[in-house]
Amino acid sequence: MAVVLHRAEKAELGAFAPKPTSTTEGQQEALCTVWTAPEGVEAGVWEATPGRFTATREGYHEVCQILSGRATVTPTGGEPVEIGPGDTLVTPAGWTGVWEVHETLRKTYVTIDLPASPPATLPAARPAAS
């Protein structure tokens, strides 16, 4: 069954709460999870008020489409990139950086967990030589 969220740019989100990784006092975020899968995939809509925050993609990739607002995203050790409505941003697992939201930013997002590492296995024992 398909899941449809009509008009994501106007969708009701959950309550706004302080952004935990914000370095700007009073910055808030809210989200609405639209779909999750047991394989570790989630899709939804997220919004943040103006301010600056750090971000780390530990163990998952994120693909997002900017619906409204503007921000500058600066990867650690990289050049700043301006993003706004219509832009698609991919932050792969291991990505770190800083977001500076200039105008309240709303995006749709899909996060994809990395598969768990299989347990280490020892090489099969060889039969003894006769």
N, C-alpha and C positions, 0 to 999 in steps of 0.2 A: 504494500500500500504506500503510495506517495504521500509525503508530508508537505503541505503548502503553507507558507506564512505570507499572506497577502500584505503588500505595502510595508516591507521591513523598515523603511525609513520613518514610518509612523507607528510601528508596533509598540505595544505596551511592554515595558521592561520591568524587572523586579525593582525593589526599593534601591535608591542610591545609597552607597556606603563609602567610607573612606578608602581610597586606593592604597593598598598595603605597601607598595614599593615606591610611593610618591615621595619626591623631595620638595614638593610644594604644599605648604599647609592648606588644608581645606579641599584638596582635589578629591573628586568623587567619581565612582564608576557604578554602572548598573548593567545587568544583562538579562537576556531571555534565552534559555536553552531551548532549541526547537527540536533537536533529535539527538539521540545517542545510540551507539551500537556496542554490543559486548566486545567487539574487536578493538575497542579503544578509539572510536571516532566520535566526535561531537560537532554539532553545527548549531549556530545561534546568532544572536545580535548582541552587540556590546556597545556601550557608550561611555565616554569619559569627558569630564569637564576640563577646562584649560589648566595646564600645569605640566610639570616635568616628572617622569618616573623611569625607573630602570626596568629592564625586561630581560629574562633569560628563558630560552627554550630548552629546558632539560628533559630529555626523553620523549619529545614530541615535535612534530612539524606543525606550522600554522599557515593557512592560506586565508587571506581576508580581502574583501572588496569594500572600499571606502564609499559610504553612502552620502555623508555630509561632514562638514567641518574641514579643518586643515591641521596638519602636524608636520614636524620635522623628525625624521627617524635617523639616528646616527648609530651605525654598528660600531662596536668596540674596535678601535684601530682603523676605522673606515671613514668615508666621506659622508656628510649629511645628505639626506634625500628628502625633498619636499613631497608630501602626499596630500591628495584631496579627492573630491568626488569623482568616481569613475576609475580610480587607480586600484590596481590589484597588487598586493604585497605578499610575498612569501618569506617567512622566517623559518629556515630549516632547523632541525634539532641541533643544539649546540650554539645557536645564535645568541649573542648578548649585545645589549646596546641601551640607548636612551631614547625615549619618546618625549618630545616637547609638543604638547597639544596647544595650538594657538586659538582655535575656535572649537567649541564642543564637537567632538568627533564621534560619529556613529559608523559602525562597520558590521558587515556580516562576516562570520568566521567559520572555518572548519579546522579542527585540530585532529591530528592523527598520531596516536601513540606509536612509538617504536616497538617492535616486537621484543618480548623479554628474551634475554640471551639464553640459549639452551644450556643446560648444565654441562659442565666440562666432562668429557668422557675419556677414559684411558684407552689406548690402542688395544685391540684384541690380543690376547695372549697367543703366542705361537706354540704349536705342539713341540714337545721336546724331540731333539734329533735322536734317531735310534741307531 
